[in-house]
Amino acid sequence: MDVDVYSQYFAAECVYNGRERKGVVVNLTASSEAGMIRYRVSVSFFPHENPEDFAISYDAYGEKEIYNAKGRRSKKREAGMLSEIRIHADELAKSFGGTIDWEKPLREARRG
């Protein structure tokens, strides 16, 4: 089962597949199955052509597994991961030639 521990939209800069992207959604997702827990950070850049445009285009999507072990969800572990999410998301953004403007959230964070 997958659960988005954290999800938030930010202003961003990226050109991918010849298209300018002005927004990004950053997620921390927990997956649990058969006594194993896995966490991954993902970014997905999207055009964001107007304030109401949150249509995600999955061609500019990347993810990075940051934890995989026996166990279950832990609030303490997740707090640590959230404190480092920007590092992982910036690495992913850089792989697309993009940047995330952490000071310009487009929506409030959602936590699950």
C-alpha positions as CSV (number, residue, x, y, z in Angstrom):
1,M,0.0,0.0,0.0
2,D,1.3,3.5,-0.9
3,V,0.7,6.5,1.3
4,D,1.9,10.1,0.4
5,V,3.5,11.1,3.7
6,Y,4.1,14.6,2.2
7,S,3.0,16.3,-1.0
8,Q,3.5,20.0,-1.9
9,Y,3.5,22.1,-5.1
10,F,6.1,24.7,-5.7
11,A,7.1,27.2,-8.3
12,A,10.0,25.8,-10.4
13,E,12.0,26.3,-13.5
14,C,12.7,23.5,-16.0
15,V,12.6,22.9,-19.7
16,Y,12.0,19.3,-20.6
17,N,11.1,17.7,-23.9
18,G,11.1,21.2,-25.4
19,R,8.4,22.5,-23.0
20,E,8.9,25.0,-20.2
21,R,7.7,23.8,-16.8
22,K,7.0,26.4,-14.1
23,G,5.7,24.1,-11.3
24,V,6.7,21.0,-9.5
25,V,5.1,18.6,-7.1
26,V,7.4,17.1,-4.5
27,N,6.3,13.9,-2.7
28,L,7.5,11.6,0.1
29,T,5.8,8.3,-0.4
30,A,5.8,5.3,2.0
31,S,5.1,1.8,0.6
32,S,4.5,-1.1,2.8
33,E,4.2,-4.8,1.9
34,A,4.9,-8.1,3.6
35,G,6.6,-6.5,6.6
36,M,8.8,-4.2,4.5
37,I,8.7,-0.4,4.4
38,R,10.1,1.7,1.6
39,Y,10.3,5.5,1.3
40,R,10.9,7.4,-1.9
41,V,11.1,11.0,-2.8
42,S,9.7,12.1,-6.2
43,V,9.4,15.2,-8.3
44,S,7.2,15.9,-11.2
45,F,7.6,19.1,-13.2
46,F,4.5,20.5,-15.0
47,P,3.7,23.6,-17.2
48,H,1.6,25.6,-14.7
49,E,0.6,28.1,-17.3
50,N,-1.9,29.9,-15.0
51,P,-2.8,29.9,-11.3
52,E,-5.4,27.1,-11.8
53,D,-3.2,24.8,-13.9
54,F,-2.0,21.8,-11.9
55,A,-2.1,19.3,-14.7
56,I,0.8,16.9,-14.1
57,S,2.8,15.8,-17.1
58,Y,4.6,12.6,-16.2
59,D,7.3,12.9,-18.7
60,A,9.3,15.1,-16.3
61,Y,9.0,12.7,-13.4
62,G,11.8,11.2,-11.3
63,E,12.0,9.4,-8.0
64,K,14.7,8.2,-5.6
65,E,14.4,5.5,-3.0
66,I,15.8,6.8,0.3
67,Y,14.9,3.9,2.7
68,N,14.0,0.2,2.3
69,A,14.0,-2.2,5.3
70,K,11.9,-4.5,7.4
71,G,9.5,-2.6,9.6
72,R,6.6,-0.2,9.4
73,R,5.9,3.5,9.3
74,S,7.6,5.6,12.0
75,K,6.8,9.2,12.8
76,K,10.3,9.7,14.0
77,R,11.8,8.3,10.8
78,E,9.5,10.3,8.6
79,A,10.3,13.5,10.5
80,G,14.0,12.9,9.7
81,M,13.2,12.2,6.1
82,L,11.1,15.4,5.8
83,S,14.1,17.4,7.2
84,E,16.2,16.1,4.2
85,I,13.5,16.1,1.5
86,R,14.8,19.2,-0.1
87,I,18.3,17.7,-0.6
88,H,16.8,14.7,-2.4
89,A,14.3,16.7,-4.4
90,D,17.0,19.2,-5.5
91,E,19.2,16.3,-6.7
92,L,16.2,15.0,-8.8
93,A,15.4,18.4,-10.1
94,K,19.1,18.9,-11.2
95,S,18.9,15.7,-13.2
96,F,16.2,17.4,-15.3
97,G,18.2,20.6,-15.5
98,G,15.5,22.2,-13.2
99,T,15.3,24.1,-10.0
100,I,12.7,24.3,-7.2
101,D,11.8,27.6,-5.7
102,W,11.2,26.4,-2.1
103,E,10.2,30.0,-1.0
104,K,7.2,30.0,-3.4
105,P,4.8,27.2,-2.6
106,L,1.8,27.0,-4.9
107,R,-0.4,25.2,-2.4
108,E,-0.3,24.2,1.2
109,A,1.5,20.9,2.0
110,R,-0.6,17.8,2.4
111,R,0.4,15.1,4.9
112,G,-0.9,11.6,5.1
